[in-house]
């Protein structure tokens, strides 16, 4: 697993993930758990959906 999530991408993922989680909590919906996915991929620095498309936002 090579890093394919760059610094800016990580920040965006954490913000979006937290926003989804807060919205899920506010509306009392299980959909808020989806917010953990972008936060998790930001923390590990690897996104499996980038592989088939050949996307890499990590600087070499």
N, C-alpha and C positions, 0 to 999 in steps of 0.2 A: 504494500500500500504506500505509494508515493504521495507526497503532499500535492493536492491539486486545488486547494482553497487558499487564496491569498489573504493578506491582512485586511484590505478594504472589504472583501467578501465576507470575512469572518465577522467584522463589526456589523455589517448589514444583517447577517444571519442571526446574530445575537439579539439585535434590536427587534427584528421581525419576530423571532421566536418568543421573546418576552412579551411583545405586544399581543400576539396570538394567545399566549397563555393567560395574560391578564384579561383579555376579552372573554375567553372561555370561563374564567373564574367569575367575572362580572355578570355574564349572562347565564351562569350555572349550567354550562354545557360541557360535555365530554370532549368536544372538538378542541378545547383548549389544550388538551394533551398533545395535539399535533405540533404545538409550539416547541416541544422538546426535540423534535427532529432537526430543525435548523440549528438549535443551540448545540446539540450533540455533534453534528457534523462540523460546526465551527470549532468546538473543543478538540476534536481529533484531527482536524485539518484535512479531511478527506471526504469527498462526496461521491457516492457510487453512481449517481445519475450523470455525472460529468464524463465517466468512462466511455459510454457508447458514442457520445458526441465529440470526444476528443478535446474537451474544454479544460483549460488549466489556467487559473488566475494567480498561481504562485510564481513569484519572481525566481528566476534561476540564479 
